């Protein structure tokens, strides 16, 4: 029994190191347009991960309002389209973009490594920002 508890604690610790929300951005190419016909200023990619018990019970997941930080919400489910929209829209606000468009979200999960007791679930979203201004390499965006 002691070995099982130690194994469970090790799995939680290792999964906790990767269970965060992240957002990355890169500038749009010259002449690139969104599906609405507006010029693309930025491309965004966001992800959020969580650890779940029996697939449905959240143990913890990354906070959509604190990306790129090792901050978690325990017993909260943050792997929804709405949370991904919040994650990407907060970055749009920081980049001073006009609109968030062409958003897609993909979900994945894996539980075989723990005999389907613990599940690592993730959502990955992408979108483009129209309008706004390009930020030079010398400027920093504070996360």
N, C-alpha and C positions, 0 to 999 in steps of 0.2 A: 504494500500500500504506500509506503514511504517513497518508493521509486516512482510510482505513478504520480504522486503529488509533485515530486521534483521535476518529472518530465513535463507535466502540465504547466508548472511555473516557468520552465525554460521556454516552452512554446509561446506562452503569453509574452514573455520578455522579448523574444526574437520577433514576434509579429508586431509588437508595440513599437519597435524601432522603425518599421516601415508603414505603419498605419496612420498616415497623415494626408492632409489635402495639399496639393501643389498647383501652382499656376505658372506657366511660362508663356512668353510672348515673343514674336519676332515681326519686323515690319513687313507690310505688304509690298509686292513688286510694283514697279511703275506701270501704270495702265491697267492694273488688275481691278476688276469690278465685282461687286457682290451680286446675288441673285436679283436684288431690287434695282440694279443698275448704278448704284452709288460706288464711288471709289473706295477701295479697301485701304485702311490706314495700318491696321494691325491684325495678325492672326493670333488667336489664343488657344491654348490647350490646358485643360485643367483635369485633375484627377483627385479622387477621394477613395480611401480604403477603410475597411473596417473588419473587425473580428466578431464573428457571430457564433452563438451556441445553437446547435441543431438547425443551422441556416436561418432561422427566423428571429432568434432572441439576440439583440445587439449587446455585445460586451463593451466595445468602444468603437468609435469611428472618428475620423478627422473632422475638425470644425470648418465649415465652409466660410465662416467670416474671419478665420485666422489662417490663411494658406501659408505654406512654406515655413511653418513653425511646428515644433513637436508638441502640439496642443491637441488634446483629445476630449471628446464628450463620452462619458461612460453611460451605458444603457440608453443611448440615443441612436436613432436610425437617420443617418445623413446621406444616404445613397439614393436620392430621388432626383428627378428632373428639376424640381423646384430648387433643391439645394445646389445643384450644378449651375442653374441659372444665377443664383445668388453669388456663387463663387466667381463666375466669369463676369457678371455685371459689376461687381465691386472693382475688378481690375479695369473694366471699361471706364468707370468713374475716375480712377487714378490716372488713367492715360488721357482723360478729358476727351473721350470719343463721343460721337453723337448717338450712335445706335449699335446694338449688338444684333448681328444677323447670322443666318445660316448655321444655327446651332444644331449639333448632333451629339447624342450621348450613347455610349456603348457600356454594357454591363458584363461582368464576368465573375465567376466564383469557383472556388476549389475547396474541397473538403476531404479528398481521399487520403491526404497525408496524416490525418488524425482519425481515420476510420469514420468519417462523416459526423464526428462529434463537434469539432470546431471548424468553422468555415471562414476562409479569407475571401471577402467580397470586395469588388471594386467597381467604380464607375469612372469612365473617361469621357470628357466632353471637349468639343472643339467649336469654335465660332470665329467670326470676323468682326472687327470694329470698323465702322464707317465714320468718316469725318475725323475731327480731332487734329492733332499735330504730331509730327514725328519728333521723337526725343533723341537728341544727339548722344553720342557715346559718352561724353563727359558728364552728362546729367545722370543722376541716380533716381530711381523710383523707389520710394520707401514702402516696404511691404508691411 
